[in-house]
Amino acid sequence: MISGLILGIILGFIVTIPPLGPTYFQIIQKGLKNQIKNGIAIGAGAGFMDMIYILVSFGGVALIATLLPDTIHNYFSDNSDILKLILALCGSLFIIIYGFIIIYTKQDFSQHLAEPEKAEFKEKYDKVEKVFKKTESRIDKILHSNVLEKHHSNVTMSFIAGIVSCLSSPTLPASWFAIVSYLKSYGMIDSNFFTGLFLAIGVFTGATFWFYLLVNFVSKNSLKINPAALKILNNAMGMLLVILGISIIIKLYFSGI
């Protein structure tokens, strides 16, 4: 099981690197805005779907199906292609809408200041912070809980965005099924469900770690780019998402899924 976990971490990290898809562009856009936690949450959502697909390939769906009434099980079996199409279309539409939101929402890149301005800002901020700490305990009950609630809500929505983005790719489950079959055929893993569980957790960890590195890299280097260029890049990410969403719908139409 431990070997499955280690193998999963390596696989999750390596397999996630090559493709440039909707998840990548969403995370890059968050990095450009210095929203690191939201970018990581999107990556974690994508990693979560990878984990689900691996569990499915190890018979997780069959296990759940035994707990469902026959009518429900038969319905999903008879309409599996339609359900896959609906999920893929919903994911594609989400990507298109998300892209338009990025393009038409006014973005604030004021945090990307020149180095001297940042130093001056930090000095002023430190002074204000000292004063704020003296009164923090008095206002914590009034404000702090609301700030936390809003922050957690944004991170949760980013996590869901990562999940929905993965649903737009009908080939992603097949890719993980093929990888798991390959590993089993060469005896690298067994068919035990708990081995699959640890492998899935490892893939989730590895994929999330890669996206963590990506969003931090983009955020760090975005400080070297002036706000005007950042705005152009941000709009470009939105346009790429729209194009990707449309191309996926066209691909679904011609593939006859």
CORPE-V436143 format. One line per field, one symbol per residue. ss: DSSP state (@ for helix, = for strand, . for the rest). phi: phi as a letter, one per 20 degrees, with the letter a starting at -180 (. if undefined). A space follows every 10 residues. Layout:
# CORPE-V436143
ss=???
phi=???
This chain:
# CORPE-V436143
ss=.@@@@@@@@@ @@@@@@@@.. .@@@@@@@@@ @@...@@@@@ @@@@@@@@@@ @@@@@@@..@ @@@@@....@ @@@@@@@@.@ @@@@@@@@@@ @@@@@@@@@@ @@@@...... ....@@@@@@ @@@@@@@@@@ @@@@@@@@@@ @@@@@@@@@@ @@@@@@@@@@ @@@@@@@..@ @@@@@@@@@@ @@@@@..... ..@@@@@@@@ @@@@@@@@@@ @@@@@@@@@@ @@....@@@@ @@@@@@@@@@ @@@@@@@@@@ @@@@@..
phi=.fffffffff fgfffffffd cgfgffffff ffemefffff fffffffffg fffffffenf ffffffeefg ffffffffdf ffffffffff ffffffffff fffeefeddf feefgfffff ffffffffff ffffdgffdg fedgffffff ffffffffff ffffffffdf efgfffffff fffffemfbe efffffffff fffgffffff ffffffffff effedfgfff ffffffffff ffffgfffff fffeemf
